[in-house]
């Protein structure tokens, strides 16, 4: 038996309802897109506040990347073209730095922690420390902080 909406018989078709909700312009897709854009904006603000900007590539690369799938719209938030964003977010493993185009490694002038021995070809690096910028943005938008 159809439901009555504003005096007009209206039948709910489950398949049609899901198709409506999963459509790219559906209320659900618009809601997800709005939330994703809000997360991306807060992430850009976190990057601007947290890191010294040389080129602005990380901040400019943060975006929302929707993909249409069989189940509807899948939305990813991340960076495009700034692969080091993930390293800054999650940190990195310890590794060695090796001189490639020179006989030895050297410190830039004014480096607060210069290399002690200028004849070093390989130096250990403890790995970058995690400095999350995306996870706090997700928490801010979805949990209010």
C-alpha positions in Angstrom: 0.0 0.0 0.0 1.5 3.4 -1.0 2.1 6.1 1.6 0.3 9.4 1.3 2.6 12.4 1.0 0.8 15.8 0.7 -2.4 14.1 -0.3 -0.7 12.2 -3.1 -0.1 8.4 -3.1 3.7 7.7 -2.9 5.3 4.3 -3.1 8.7 3.7 -1.6 10.9 1.6 -3.9 13.9 0.4 -1.9 16.2 0.1 -4.9 15.1 3.6 -6.1 15.6 5.1 -2.7 19.2 3.7 -2.5 19.9 4.9 -6.0 18.7 8.4 -4.9 20.8 8.4 -1.8 23.9 7.1 -3.6 23.6 9.5 -6.6 26.4 12.1 -7.0 24.0 14.9 -6.2 22.1 13.2 -3.4 21.8 14.7 0.0 24.2 12.1 1.4 26.8 12.8 -1.2 26.5 16.6 -0.7 26.8 16.1 3.1 29.9 14.0 2.7 31.4 16.5 0.2 30.7 19.4 2.6 32.3 17.6 5.5 35.3 16.6 3.4 35.8 20.2 2.2 35.7 21.3 5.8 38.3 18.7 6.8 40.5 19.8 3.9 40.2 23.5 4.9 41.1 22.7 8.6 44.0 20.6 7.3 45.3 23.5 5.2 45.1 25.7 8.3 47.0 23.1 10.4 49.8 22.9 7.8 50.0 26.7 7.6 50.3 27.0 11.4 52.5 24.0 12.0 55.2 24.1 9.3 57.6 26.7 7.9 56.4 27.5 4.4 59.0 27.5 1.7 56.9 26.8 -1.4 53.4 26.3 -0.1 53.2 23.0 -2.1 51.9 20.9 0.8 49.1 23.4 1.6 48.1 23.8 -2.0 48.1 20.1 -2.7 45.5 19.3 0.0 42.2 18.5 -1.6 39.1 16.4 -1.8 39.2 13.6 -4.4 35.8 12.0 -5.0 35.5 8.8 -7.0 32.3 7.3 -8.3 32.1 3.6 -7.4 29.4 0.9 -7.8 28.2 1.7 -4.3 28.0 5.5 -4.8 30.6 8.2 -4.1 33.9 7.5 -2.3 35.7 10.6 -1.1 39.3 10.8 -0.1 41.1 13.7 1.5 44.8 14.0 1.0 47.6 15.5 -1.0 48.2 15.4 -4.7 51.8 16.1 -5.8 53.2 16.5 -2.3 54.1 12.9 -1.3 56.0 14.1 1.8 52.6 15.0 3.4 52.2 11.4 4.4 55.7 11.3 6.0 54.9 14.5 7.9 51.6 13.0 9.1 52.9 9.6 10.1 56.6 10.0 10.6 59.3 7.9 9.0 61.7 5.1 9.7 65.4 5.5 10.7 67.6 5.5 7.6 71.1 6.5 6.4 71.9 9.6 4.3 74.7 9.0 1.8 76.6 11.5 -0.2 75.7 11.0 -3.9 77.2 13.8 -6.0 80.0 14.7 -3.6 82.8 13.0 -1.9 81.4 13.8 1.6 78.4 15.3 3.3 78.5 18.8 4.6 76.2 21.1 6.6 74.6 24.2 5.2 76.0 27.5 6.7 74.1 28.4 9.8 72.8 24.9 10.5 72.1 24.7 14.2 73.3 21.0 14.3 76.2 20.9 11.9 77.9 17.6 11.0 80.8 17.1 13.4 83.1 15.4 10.9 83.2 16.9 7.4 84.7 13.7 5.9 81.5 11.7 6.5 80.0 9.9 3.5 77.2 8.3 5.4 75.3 9.5 8.4 72.5 7.9 10.4 69.2 9.8 10.4 66.6 8.9 13.2 63.7 9.4 10.8 61.3 12.3 10.8 59.0 12.6 13.8 55.3 12.4 13.1 53.7 15.9 13.0 50.0 15.1 12.3 48.0 17.7 10.4 45.2 15.6 8.8 44.1 13.5 11.8 43.5 16.6 14.0 41.5 18.2 11.1 39.3 15.1 11.0 38.8 15.2 14.8 38.0 19.0 14.7 35.4 18.6 12.0 33.7 15.4 13.2 34.1 15.6 17.0 34.3 19.4 17.5 38.0 19.3 18.5 
